[in-house]
Amino acid sequence: MFVRRIAVVGTGYVGLTTGACLASLGHRVVCADVDAGKVERLSRGEVDILEPRLAELVAEGLASGRLSFVLGASAAVADAEVVFLCVPTPMGVGGIADLQAVESVVDETRDLLPSGCVIVNKSTVPVGTSLRTAELLRRDDVAVVSNPEFLREGSAVHDFLNPDRIVVGCDQQDAAERVAALYARLGAPTVLTDAASAEMVKYAANCFLAMKLSYVNAVAELCERLGANITDVTEGMGYDKRIGQAFLNPGPGWGGSCLPKDTHAMLQVADAADFEFRLLRATIDTNERQRQRMVEKVRLAVTGKRGGSLSHVRLGLLGLTFKAGTDDLRDSPALAVAALLKQAGAELVGYDPALTGGTDLGAMSVVDDPYRAAKDVDALVVLTEWPEFRSLDWARLSEAVKQPVVVDTRNILDPDVLGRAGFRCTSLGRRVSV
């Protein structure tokens, strides 16, 4: 394989994973960031992101000399053959992606890029961003390629090194093939297309996953009303190869760094194209309703009646990150539900395996022990699907709580175990009250 000189701008979970994994494939990679302290820590092999195997790959890359870190994009691109843009594209005004960081890097590096190099948009960006990037560059000798990432937080390294597919979009065939060749050792199916289609793939995929999650949450509610069991229903659905098992677990709503901003951005793209994307809008509305529905389930479980008051009710929240295996709190459905519970008058204490006690979340106090979170509470509410919650000493928890009530919004706990410990349990999509 050809070893390329690669610059990666941005060292968030996408940028750092991209840089470390490309270095592990044999390329020479320089990662740039605007945070001087972060660059110093990474240069020492200190990784702040909770991501399995990432710290090890960074250490290996540094030891081999194939991976290095510098301050600022201009220090990374001087001799790069390929430059990956992995900068934040947060939700801006009206829901459209904010491209200020992308445009800032282009402005900073425009005159420093070597002739013949390739700029790769790895960040999630709206359709048309590659064309916009090329216009800002004003460099006919530098190609712009779209190469969207499909990395799940908590398994980003695995996803990078074991991809379902590689998508590369560019109107210049040679540039697209050069980028695709970087991943040759991975042996993944590769889709070579135009830039607009590559950009659309990312949004279309994430919006579809959001729809699937909203759909299963709606089906779970219907199961509760009809006396069906969502666990059996989704098992029966998942064996259908056209549907699959993934993203069929009901929960308190979807969130995180991708799905909320990507669904809203897609709506903005659709509106700009004069297309009323009713299905996607219903997906978002269903997700907002799901969070309120979790509050109502807590009301009923604690007070025994719908619409019961949560004023001065003390609740222990288990799980605060947006998903297990990460310390990311961005658009966490757990925090969204917590905010609604707080608004309803509840007193909250939270625990999460990825957070330290004393973490300032405003709406609650955070402790570093699940048994402390259970002390004198009127109910425990499971909001993130951390597997270690299954192995807690539920008999000990039952001695700590004021009322032996559990609201399991992730359906991860064994009702029989809870029943033997004396708990009454409420979950999603099934009639469980033991």
Rosetta blueprint (number, residue, H / E / L):
1 M L
2 F L
3 V L
4 R L
5 R E
6 I E
7 A E
8 V E
9 V E
10 G L
11 T L
12 G L
13 Y H
14 V H
15 G H
16 L H
17 T H
18 T H
19 G H
20 A H
21 C H
22 L H
23 A H
24 S H
25 L L
26 G L
27 H L
28 R E
29 V E
30 V E
31 C E
32 A E
33 D E
34 V L
35 D L
36 A H
37 G H
38 K H
39 V H
40 E H
41 R H
42 L H
43 S H
44 R L
45 G L
46 E L
47 V L
48 D L
49 I L
50 L L
51 E L
52 P L
53 R L
54 L H
55 A H
56 E H
57 L H
58 V H
59 A H
60 E H
61 G H
62 L H
63 A H
64 S H
65 G L
66 R L
67 L E
68 S E
69 F E
70 V E
71 L E
72 G L
73 A H
74 S H
75 A H
76 A L
77 V L
78 A L
79 D L
80 A L
81 E L
82 V E
83 V E
84 F E
85 L E
86 C L
87 V L
88 P L
89 T L
90 P L
91 M E
92 G L
93 V H
94 G H
95 G H
96 I L
97 A E
98 D L
99 L L
100 Q H
101 A H
102 V H
103 E H
104 S H
105 V H
106 V H
107 D H
108 E H
109 T H
110 R L
111 D L
112 L L
113 L L
114 P L
115 S L
116 G L
117 C L
118 V E
119 I E
120 V E
121 N E
122 K L
123 S L
124 T L
125 V L
126 P L
127 V L
128 G L
129 T H
130 S H
131 L H
132 R H
133 T H
134 A H
135 E H
136 L H
137 L H
138 R L
139 R L
140 D L
141 D L
142 V L
143 A E
144 V E
145 V E
146 S E
147 N L
148 P L
149 E L
150 F L
151 L L
152 R L
153 E L
154 G L
155 S L
156 A H
157 V H
158 H H
159 D H
160 F H
161 L H
162 N L
163 P L
164 D L
165 R L
166 I E
167 V E
168 V E
169 G E
170 C L
171 D L
172 Q L
173 Q H
174 D H
175 A H
176 A H
177 E H
178 R H
179 V H
180 A H
181 A H
182 L L
183 Y L
184 A H
185 R H
186 L H
187 G L
188 A L
189 P L
190 T E
191 V E
192 L E
193 T E
194 D L
195 A H
196 A H
197 S H
198 A H
199 E H
200 M H
201 V H
202 K H
203 Y H
204 A H
205 A H
206 N H
207 C H
208 F H
209 L H
210 A H
211 M H
212 K H
213 L H
214 S H
215 Y H
216 V H
217 N H
218 A H
219 V H
220 A H
221 E H
222 L H
223 C H
224 E H
225 R H
226 L H
227 G L
228 A L
229 N L
230 I H
231 T H
232 D H
233 V H
234 T H
235 E H
236 G H
237 M H
238 G H
239 Y L
240 D L
241 K L
242 R L
243 I L
244 G L
245 Q L
246 A L
247 F L
248 L L
249 N L
250 P L
251 G L
252 P L
253 G L
254 W L
255 G L
256 G L
257 S L
258 C L
259 L H
260 P H
261 K H
262 D H
263 T H
264 H H
265 A H
266 M H
267 L H
268 Q H
269 V H
270 A H
271 D H
272 A H
273 A L
274 D L
275 F L
276 E L
277 F L
278 R H
279 L H
280 L H
281 R H
282 A H
283 T H
284 I H
285 D H
286 T H
287 N H
288 E H
289 R H
290 Q H
291 R H
292 Q H
293 R H
294 M H
295 V H
296 E H
297 K H
298 V H
299 R H
300 L H
301 A H
302 V H
303 T H
304 G L
305 K L
306 R L
307 G L
308 G L
309 S L
310 L L
311 S L
312 H L
313 V L
314 R E
315 L E
316 G E
317 L E
318 L E
319 G L
320 L L
321 T L
322 F L
323 K L
324 A L
325 G L
326 T L
327 D L
328 D L
329 L L
330 R L
331 D L
332 S L
333 P H
334 A H
335 L H
336 A H
337 V H
338 A H
339 A H
340 L H
341 L H
342 K H
343 Q H
344 A L
345 G L
346 A L
347 E E
348 L E
349 V E
350 G E
351 Y E
352 D L
353 P L
354 A L
355 L L
356 T L
357 G L
358 G L
359 T L
360 D L
361 L L
362 G L
363 A L
364 M L
365 S E
366 V E
367 V E
368 D L
369 D L
370 P H
371 Y H
372 R H
373 A H
374 A L
375 K L
376 D L
377 V L
378 D L
379 A E
380 L E
381 V E
382 V E
383 L L
384 T L
385 E L
386 W L
387 P H
388 E H
389 F H
390 R H
391 S H
392 L L
393 D L
394 W H
395 A H
396 R H
397 L H
398 S H
399 E H
400 A H
401 V L
402 K L
403 Q L
404 P L
405 V E
406 V E
407 V E
408 D E
409 T L
410 R L
411 N L
412 I L
413 L L
414 D L
415 P H
416 D H
417 V H
418 L H
419 G H
420 R H
421 A L
422 G L
423 F L
424 R E
425 C E
426 T E
427 S L
428 L L
429 G L
430 R L
431 R L
432 V L
433 S L
434 V L
